[in-house]
Amino acid sequence: MFSFYLTHEYWFAAAQLSLAMLGMGATLTLKDFKAIIKTPRAFAIGLSLQFVLVPLAAFLFITFSGATAGLLIGLALLAAIPGGTVSNIFTYMGKGNIVLSIAITAITTIACLVTTPIVLNLLISQHMPADFIMPVGRIAFEICLFLLLPLFIGMVIFAKLPNQAEMISKFGIYGSIFVIALIVIGSAGAGRLDLESFGMTNVLLILAFALTLLSLSVIIPKLLRLPAKDGTAIQIEITVRNTNLGLLLTASLFPPGHVLGGTVLMTVLLYGAMMLLLGAGLILYNRRVHKHIKA
């Protein structure tokens, strides 16, 4: 059973990402992109944090943490990917600006076709084996095939079949969650998720990275005096990464048996678990903030 997972790990990750993006696409219309015009300042700040601040934070961890290559590559992957469908759901639950959240997610998702290979090259090329060549073309192809294409198909479904769109969206999102559970079970059963050998120091470094992103995403919008709802959207968008894409890139770059693959996979999965807990905390915090503002 677990040998079957190892043989087909890449396709598990591809299916999981495709389902998630199909689910998100079935909630989007072109009007959501026009929302950028209505909130240009908040949108620009959100993009700046996503494209500049997150990679910069990862660069500092990669430069000064002294961690192993596998963990550093995992952090770079997390910095190179955008927010995902979970960030939109959490923003809705946290009473944030859902239109802003969707707009940032949509644009950064499209932009990652270009930005992801660039960020990975800048951050981790020096930590890869000497004979390793970053497969920029392959990464771009996979982003198009498993991320942008399902997103586009979902949007077409929403436009042409609005009565079925909600059902398809739920199918995509819940199906994505189911497949990620299979990935965790398959990786654990195959011995790829060995927390003891991974080490508590590495766990704490991942937690520190997650808390750094959360802290910066809370502080900067407040310093810039953004409306509370916009701040909520940006906080969650920065903290809750598209680990679906991270899993796909991990499976693509590091096939089963690769010396670095297990550590990179563990880094992405652990961050995914931590971000859900931190995201839940942001939801509770922001619901109280918005309730106080209304009162």
PEKAMO-V686600 format. One line per field, one symbol per residue. phi: phi as a letter, one per 20 degrees, with the letter a starting at -180 (. if undefined). psi: psi as a letter, one per 40 degrees, with the letter a starting at -180 (. if undefined). A space follows every 10 residues. Layout:
# PEKAMO-V686600
phi->???
psi->???
This chain:
# PEKAMO-V686600
phi->.ffffffdgg ffffffffff ffffffddcf fffffgffcf ffffffffff edffffffgf fffdfmffgf fffffffffe eefcffffff fffemeffff ffffgfffff ffgdffffff ffecgfeegg eedffgffff fffffddfff fffffffffe cffeffffff gfffffffff fffffffffe neddffffnf ffgfffffff fffffffeff gffelfggff ffgfgffffe eefgfgffff fffcfgnffe gfffgfffff fgffffffff ffffffffff fffff
psi->dddddddfdd dddddddddd dddddeeiid dddeedddgd dddddddddd dddddddddd dddedfiidd ddddddddde iaiadddddd dddefagddd dddddddddd dedddddddd dddedeeiid ehhhgddddd dddddedddd dddddddddd gddedddddd dddddddddd ddddddddde eeggddddhd dddddddddd dddddddddd dddefiiddd dddddddddg igeddddddd dddgihehde dddddddddd dddddddddd dddddddddd dddd.
